[in-house]
Amino acid sequence: MKNQIKGLGIISLTVLLAACGGADSQDSSTTSTSATSDKKLADKQELHLTAASEIPSMDTALATDLTSFTVMNNVFEGLYVLGPDSEPVLGAAAQEPTVSEDGKTYTFKLRDDAVWSNGEPVTADDFVYAWQKVVAPETASGYAYMFDGLVQNATEIINEEMEPSDLGIKAISDTELEITLMQATTYFDQLLTLPFFFPQNKTFAQEQGDKYGSSNENLVYNGPFILEDWNQASSVGWTFEKNEDYWDAEAVVLDTVTVDVIKEVTTELNLFENGDTDIAFLSGSFVAQYSEDANFHSSLNATTFYIEMNNLNNNEKTELSNANIRLAIASAVDKDGYVNSVLQDGSESIDGFVPAGLASNPVTGADYREDAGNLLTYDVEKAQDAWETGLSELGTDSLELELITSDTEDSKRLAEYLQDQLQKNLPGLTVKLRSMPFSMKLDTVRAGNYDMAINSWIADFADPINYVERFDTDINRMNYSNPDVDALVDKAKATYDDEARWETLVEIETVALGEDAALAPLYQSADSYLLNPNVKDYYKRVFGPDSYKWAWIEAE
């Protein structure tokens, strides 16, 4: 990691929310005996869902994917949680913290009734242990960078200049927690809703050792549900059971949530039609087929799909370290053709990395995509010119590249489309496809043992920095490095003049994509799905993990 301080600036924390079945105004920070009094409840409070991939990890210090985060969001709880309106409300914290005059020191009091599922209280030391684990270099956490420049001494710990015990978090008592930041951060409560800021039961986790988080038996929980029927090595589904020891258990109506990993749309639809799942995600011709169905829903997400192009493999430069080769690949795909003719689910092609609708210019109100512009458009002539130049620079007339993807039906279909487009539009290019389970693909990309990979990025919070910082040398997984981009990322994180910061955020994309073609943006995804009308208050967030805490099943 670099030594520069990486503070987090933010433009907007407006989080859009799609609520199915109507919104419940109850605040999750208060226990309520009226959670079911005005509801016509079904006798069986059981929700049936599907997931597109297995759970790679249930260790909050190691997970980096939305599937894991969604499960964690329902079985663990941090100091704050996102309520039904996507605003932070108190979780394990008993009350709003005391904040020092300079805005850097937060003192939290934990709830007396916050307990783990093994009966032990949630303590301040559980937070200290979990946070120190994330920043410890030996953990190699994918989210250590979120602490870097935010929490006191995190930068030095990550750089192995200080010990994890020096992190700016300490337990004053069992129920009192003190956190010291590098600088005042007005949106700190938003960050504390993210899984890598959650606690871990220190005693239990240390007893489990390397087995911690590998199965439901190797975990304890402090959230609204507990996890059952899950093993990292073999499970293709899992079950949530209501956590009766949860401090706000009276607000939780569901008794059980079952999740099955389904990778084929037709299988998912059959399950929905037979009443075996309450939700079915649609793509391709199925969207048009069901678009008039009363149970049909659709919404654009803050998720960008793209091709990662690896610059370094086994410590040797790859052909993709050539900027012209990357530009050729990024310009050779008819993205509109894919979203309009193949996906047909409301997704939209994108020519940058930051999705539309995420954040607006603080002065003009213009969307980020409007200000940043279309940086990598579909242009076969441009692609072929760059291709010929790149091949000449490499001293060859042909290339063979492997494209890896996960083994879902949609991922395989996208890979086949990309293979066809790239081989057709770039003479001399051969694209080999390799699909694998999602968790294996993540490991392969992290290890840097790939040429190209289909990936997606969804923001942890609603600010362009959470996308453009992915171009930073120390954060991206493509072994892409441009000192000018690194300097701009650091500048954006240290700038608190909104207008100046916005200009820097736009400039980062301009350099990383407009000049370097660091990755190949494909499309901004939409969710089109069928939902059982008896499922109420099931909150599907535009980004981030869904919550089942307030969901319930209405009687027929």
N, C-alpha and C positions, 0 to 999 in steps of 0.2 A: 504493500500500500504506500501511497505517497504521504509525505509529511504535512502537506497543506491541510489546514482546517477546512472541513467540509460542512459548514453550517447549512441548514435547510431553510430556504426562503419559500414563500408560497403566494400564489396569486389568488386562488379561490378554493374554498373547501365546500362548495355547493355540490352535494351528492344527490343525483336524481334517484328516485325510487319507483319501482313498479310494484304496486300492491294488488294482489288478486283477491277479490272477494271483499274489498273495502278495507279502509284503514281503521285501526283501533287507536283511540287517542290516549290510552293508558300509558303512563310513563313507567318504563321498566325499572326505574330506580326506587319504586315504592312497591311494597307487598300489598296485594289487594285480594280481599275475599270475594270481590264482585267479578272476578275474571270470567266466571261462567254464568253469572246470574241472569244476564240478558241475552244468552245464546241458546238457540235450539240445538242442543248437542246430540250427535249420534251416539248410540250406546257404545260403539267401538271407536275409540279415538286412536286410530292407527293410520299413518300416512305412508304411502308406498311411492318411492322415488327411484330414479335411475341415475347412474353416473357414467361418463364416457371413458373413465380410466380408473385403475386401481389406486389405492393410497400409497404413495411412495414412502412417506415417513410420517410418524406421529410424534416426532421429537420437535418441539417448537423452535429449537435452536438450529435444526437442520432443514426443515421443510421450506420449499420455495415455490410450490405450485398451488393452484386454486383448489384442486380436489382436497389436498391435505388441509388447507386453510379453512375450507368450508366445514370439514369435520371438526377441526380444532375450535372453530367459532361456536360450535354447538355443545362441546363437552368441556371446554376450558373457559376461563373468564379472567380478564385483566382488571386493572383499576377502573377502567371505563369500558362500556360496550356501546355499539351503535343501536339506538332505539328504532322504533318503527319508522320515524321520519328521517333516519340516517344521521341524526345528531347525537353526539356523545352524551350518555347518561351514566350515572354511577353504577359500577359493577361491584368489584370486591372492596372498593373504597367506601367507607361509611359516610363520608361527607366530602364536600369540595376541599381541596388542599389549602393549607396556609402557604402563601407565596411571599418570598422576600421582596423588599422594596426594589431591588435591582432586577427582579423577575427571573433570577437564575436558580433559586433554591425552592423546591417544593417539599412540603411535609404532609404526608398522607396518613390518615388514621384508617386502619382496616376494620371491616365489619367483624363484630364479635361472633356473628352467626355464619361467617364464611368458613366452610369446612371442605376438606377433601372427602372423596367417597369412601376412604378407609377410616373415616371418623376423626382424623387429625385436623386441627385448625389450620387455615391458610395463614401463614406468618410472613412478616416482613422479610425474614431470611430466605423464604422461598423465592421472592422476587430478586433478591440480591444474587442468589445462586444461579437463577435462570439467566439473568442479564450478564453476569460474569462469564457464563458458559458460552453465550453468543459471541462475545468479543474475544474470547481466548483463541489465540492463533491455532492451537491444536484442534479446535472444533471445526475450523474451516467453514464457518457458517456463511451461507450465501447472502445473509442479510446483516452481517456485521457492519457493512457500510452505512446502515441506517443509524447506527450509534456514533459513527465516525464524525467528529465535529459537532455533535449534538450533546452527548453526555460527557461530562468532565473526564478527561484522561483516556477516553476511548481511542482516540487517534494514536496516542503513544503505546497503548496496550496492543492494538492491532499491528503496530510497527515493531512489536517486541522490545520496546524501550522501557515499559513498565509492566507490572504484574496485574492480572485480572482483579486482584483484591484492591487495586488502586482506583477502580472505576468509581465514578461519582454517584454511588448509591450505597446507602448503609442502613442497617436495621438499628434504630434507636431503642426499640423494645420489640416484643413479639408482634405488636399491633401498630407500631409507628415506623414509618419508612421515610427516609430523607433522600431526595434526588437532587443532584447539582448539575446544572447545564452549563455549557460553554457560553451561551448568550440567551437572553430572553427569547422565548419561542411561544407566541400567542396561541398556536394551534397544537400545543403539546398534548392536549387531551385527545385530539384526533389520532395522533400517533400511538397513544397508549391503548387504542382499541385493536391494534394489529397483533397477530399471534406471537411474533418474536419478542414482544414486550410482556407476554403472559408469564405467570409464575410457574415453577415446577416444584413439586414436593421434594425438598432437598434430601431428606432422609430416605424416602422411597427410591428416588432416582439413583442415588449413590449405591443403594443396595442392589439395584437392578444392573448397574454397570452398562456394558455394551448392549444388553438386552432391552434397556429402557426404550419404550416407544415401538417395539417390534411386534407387539400383539396387544389385544385388549387386556390380557392378564398382566402385562408389564407396564401398566399405566394406572394412575388414579386421577380422578376428575373433580373439578370444582364448578362446572357449568351446569346448565339446565338439563343435560342428558349425560348418560354414561354410554360408553361404547361396548358393544357385545359382538361376538361372532366374527372377529377380525384377526387375521394373522398376515403380517407383511409378506411372508414368503408364498402364500397360497390363496389368499382370499380374493374372490371376485364379487364380493358383496359384504355388507355389514349391517348392523342393527343399532339403533339408538333406543335406549330405555329411559324413561323419565327418572331423573335423579331426585329422589324423595328428600335427600339431605341438602339440596340446593337452597340457598337462603331465600330465593324468590319462587319456590316451588309452586306456590298457590297461583302464580301467574301463568304457569305452564299447563296447558290443557291436554296436549297429546300424551298418550301413554307410550307409544312406540312409533318409531320411524324406521322402515326397512329400505335399504338401498341395494340395488343390483347393478353391477357393471354390465352395460349393454352397449355393444359397439356397432350394431347394425340398426338402421332406422326402421326397417321392416319388422324386425323382432320387437322393437320398442312399441311400434304402432299396434302390433298384434296384442301385446300385453295390455295396452291402453284400451283397445276395443273389447278385450275380455274382462276388463275391470281389475287387472292384476297390477297395474301401476296407475298413479294419479296424474302423471305428467308424461308427455311424449314429445321429444324435440324433433322438429321436421327440417328437412332440407330437400333440395332438388324439386322434382315434380310433385312431391307430397305437399309442398307449401301451397301451390296453386290448387291442388286437389282439395285441401282442407280449409282454404282461406275464408270460405263462407260459413264454416262450421261455427256454431254458437260457442264452442269451447276453445276457439282459436285465439291466440294472443301473439303479438309481435312487437319487438322493441329493439332499437339500435343500441349496441353496447360500446363501452369505451375500451374496446379490445382491438389491437392491431395484429394481423397475421402477416408474417414476413419470412424471407429466406435469410438465415444466418450463413455467412460465407467465411470460412475459417482461414485465417492468414498464416497460421503456424501450426504444424502437426509434427509431433515428436521432435520439437526444437528446430525444425527445418521449415523455411519459407515454402508456402504452397503457391500454386499458380494463382490462387485467389488473393494473394498479397499484391497482385497487379491491379491498380485502380481501373484500368481500361477493361480488364476482364470482368471485374465486378460491375462496372457501368453497363457493359453489354448484357449481362445476365439480368440486371435490374430493369433494363429497357426493352427486353425481348418478350415479355409476357403480356398478353392481352387480358388485362385484369377485369375490364368490363365484361368481356366475353365469359369469364368464369362466374362472376357474381350474377349476371343476368341470365345465362343459359344453363349453368350447372347448379349453382347453389339455389338461386331463385327464392331466397328466404328473407330478403330485405337488406342483406349485406351490401356495402358500397365499396367500390375500388378506392384505394388511397395511394397518393403519390408522395407521402411523407410518413413519419413515424408516429407523431402525436395525433390521436384521433380527433375528429370533429366533435364539437360539443363539450369538450373537457374544460376549457378555460377561455376567458375573454380578455382582450387588451384592456388594462385598467383605465386607459384614457379614452379610447374610441369605442370600446365595446365590441370590436371586431373579434371574430373567432381566431384562435391560434392558426388554424389551417389557412384561413384567409390571409393572414399576415405572412405566414411562412411560404405560402404558395405551393404550386405543384412542382416538386423537385425532381422526381424520377417518373416521368410519364412513359407510356407505351409508345415506342418509336422505333420501328424495325430498322429504318435507314441509319439512325443514330446508333442503334445497337450493333449493327453489322460493321459500321465504321470503327467503333470502339473495339469490337472483336478482332478485326484485322490488325489494328494497331497493337492490341495486347498480344496477339499471337506472334507478331513480328518482334516485339520486345522480349518475348520469351524464347524466341528462336525455334518455333515449331509451327506446324500447320494444323494441328489437331490436339484436342484434350479429351480425357475421360474423367468425369467427376461423379462421385457418389452422392446421392441425395437421401438422407435418412428421415424417417417419419414414424409416428406412432402407428399402431396396428388397428386403428378404428376405421370404419367404412369411409367416413368423410375424409380422413387424413390420406388414406390410400388413393381416393379419387382425386384429391388435389395434387398429390405427387405425380399421378399419371398425366394429369393435365399439364403440369409444369414440364414434365419430361417431353411431352409432345411439342409444346411451344418452344422450348429451348433448342431442341434438336432440329426443329423445322426452321427456326429463324437464325440460328448460329451455325453455319456450315462447319463441319469438322468437330462438333461437340457431341460426345456420347455421354448420356446421363444414365447411370445405373441406380436403381431404386432398392432400398432396403428398409423394411418395416420391422418394428419391434415394440414390445410393451412400453407404455409411456414412461415408467420408472427407469427402464433400461436406456431409453432415449435420453432422458435427463442426465443420467450418469455418463453416457457417451459424450454428450455435448460439454458437460462440466470438465471431463478429462481432456477435451480438445482432440479427440480421435475421430475426426469426421472432416468431410469436404464441405458439404452444404447440409443444412437441416431446416425443416419447416418448424417454425415456432410461433408463439403468440405472446403478447405482453398486455397485461391488464393492470392498471394503476393501483397502487396501494392507497393513494390519496389523490385528490383532484387538482393536480398541478403539473404543468409540462415538465418540470424538473424530473419527475419520476419516470419519464420516458427518455429525455435527452441525456440524462446522466448515464444511461446505458451505453453511451459511446465512450465513456471514460475508460482509459487504459486499464484501470484496476477493477472495473466493474463488468465490462462486457466479456462475453464468452467466445468471441470471434478472434481473439488475439489481434484485434484492430487497435492501432495506436497512432494518435496524432497529438503532439504536444500542444498545438494551438487549441484543439478541442478540449484537452484536459484543462488548460488555463481558463477557457471560457466557462467550463462547468464549475470550476472553483470560484470564478468571478460571480456567476449567478447565485451560488450558494452563500456568498458573503455580501451580496448587495441587497439593501433593504429599501432602496428607492424603487417603487413599483414600476415606474416607466422605464428606468434604465435597466432594471432586471429583465423586464419583458423583452426589450431589444436584444439582450444577451441570449435569452432563451431561444429566440428566433434565429439568431446568428449561429448557434450551435448546430441546428438542423441544416442551415445553409452550407456550413463547412462539411459536416460529417456526411451528409447525403448529396447536396448539390455539387460539391467538389470531389468528395472521396467515394461516394456510393458505398458506404460502409456496409449496408444491408440492402435487401431488395423488398420494399414494402409491397404488399399484395392487396389486402382489403381490410375494412373495418367491419367486424361481424355484427350480425343481428341474431337475436333469438326468436325463432318462430316455434310455437309449441301449443299443444293441446293440454288443457288443465281441467281436471274434474271440478265441476261447478260447486260441489259440496265442500271443497277445500277453501277455507276462509283465512284471511290474514296471513297468507304465505307470501313473504316478502322476497321478491327477486330483485336484487340490487343491480343497478346498471354496471357497477364494477364492485369487486370484492366479494367475500363469501356471503352466501345466503344464511338467513337465520330462521330456525323453526320454533323459536321460543314462544311466539305468539300465535302460531297456526292452530287451527282446530277444524274438526269435521262436523259439518252441519247435518242434521237428521234429514232423511228423505221427505 
